[in-house]
Each structure stands twice: as C-alpha cells, then as structure tokens.
C-alpha cells in the first residue's frame, strides 16, 4: 500500500490558541480527507526549516494556511497598517 499523500498545515504557533488550532486542523484533515497532514509544531531551528519543513512542502499536494492578526505592520516610508484597517 502506498503512503498517503500529504497536506501541509501552515498555522501560527505564537499564542496559546494557535497550536491547538493547528492540531485541530490536522485532526479534521485526517478525518475528512484521505490526506496525511503535516504541521511543523516542533520545528524551530534553521535545520528543521531546511530539512523538514521545506521537504514537507515539496512533497505536499495541498496547503491549508491560517493567517493570524499580528498588529501593526510598518512600511519603510513610516506608514503603518493594522488588520483593523481592512
């Protein structure tokens, strides 16, 4: 039997709510699709990025990306942007 195809889960891990959300998305992907989810929960080094995360992205047939609010973004000309400006 061939290995399952993979879906890459990109979800923030900064706040205490973000990791559980990523894990929930993984669980739903497993339950609702034939795909194996990849969530880089334990990758925090440059080596982890290059060896594991980029390799997983290369092997994935899909991507689920979650964008989290991060506050103000400052541009080089001094202007700023907040998520609430949308």
Secondary structure, 3 states (H helix, E strand, C coil): CCCCCEEEEECCCCCHHHHHHHHHHHHHHHHHCCCEEEECCCCCCHHHHHHHHHHHHHHEEEEEECCCCCCCEECCCCCEECHHHC
